[in-house]
């Protein structure tokens, strides 16, 4: 008996990170196209996908049945689903070939495409758009983290979501309604979105730490709670010093987005072979010169993780390391 | 007993070299030359006692919101360090004492009724 489990081509993890970082590697203010970039990062596939009432067939349904279903619902493809498990997709091309070949009464499982490219529901919209650019498919199935089918997303779904968001952004800038992302910190409000990127040079301990101090100043000026400012500043400082000490150079990116601050430290190598080891307190590869400047005690990554609400690290030898620290701006 | 920066200067036979008195009292004392360790302390209004004379000390002090920095053994303070202290408004004190002596004197001061 044939096994109909589809060949699923997972998203390239490196590409995902690169795309997110590419979008974050620009500088600007809320008036710039960054508003759109930010929107494409903020919106996730799950926000735009069609989840309810997805039309589907089972493996034993005929292609003719699938054809009628597609015609009735004006869609160009239909997923083959059984109990939440995705087995394949029947597209309009498959139907055309079946009509030409005279096998339209065959069951779907004989001809459906099983080499599937899917999107994950948590992916940013920016990445989903890349998929539509890179592949010729008109729609992608969407799976959750357990690889269960949760919906389907088409280019039309994405266009609709973007237009809706843009209309809302426009209304905000025209002052028709307050910015949704503007939240009060005590008595003070911040603007919806600020991003700054700072270069960090290898071995430049004379300047390392300037970015973190600038970030602290920005946050204090925005009226963010002092204790939270300190945690963010500590993480930014540790990461900035880490780039200067341990890498060939990189960037520190600061994003203030409504109720959330994200610090992204990205370097160009040499990468960390054993991340767990690097995260342990007291582990360091710093040289004596660095130690003489008061750094290199091996606490940097562990301390950044300690003060963050969310901490992620990804490293590839020799191409580099990306560390992401997130902070909620609600008071502790 | 509450200890202000002018008390620190007097107690340690020191001199206010840069920065201004911000009117903040000593909340905690951290004596360390490892800035990595200093960053681990979550106390408020830290008075940082160190033997390290560099502008990185001032940047670290600013990150943790220190109320003042004391450099020991009468070390010459680089211009960049003084400038950073002025920029951030962090009182920078120079003392001829060793760090341990400073710790003892500050402890005695803070222990007074």
Interface residues (C-beta under 8 A of the other chain):
Chain A: X205 X206 X208 X209 X210 X212 X213 X216 X226 X230 X233 X234 X237 X238 X293 X294 X295 X296 X297 X298 X299 X300 X303 X306
Chain B: X33 X34 X35 X36 X37 X38 X39 X40 X42 X50 X52 X54 X55 X56 X57 X59 X60 X62 X63 X64 X65 X80 X88
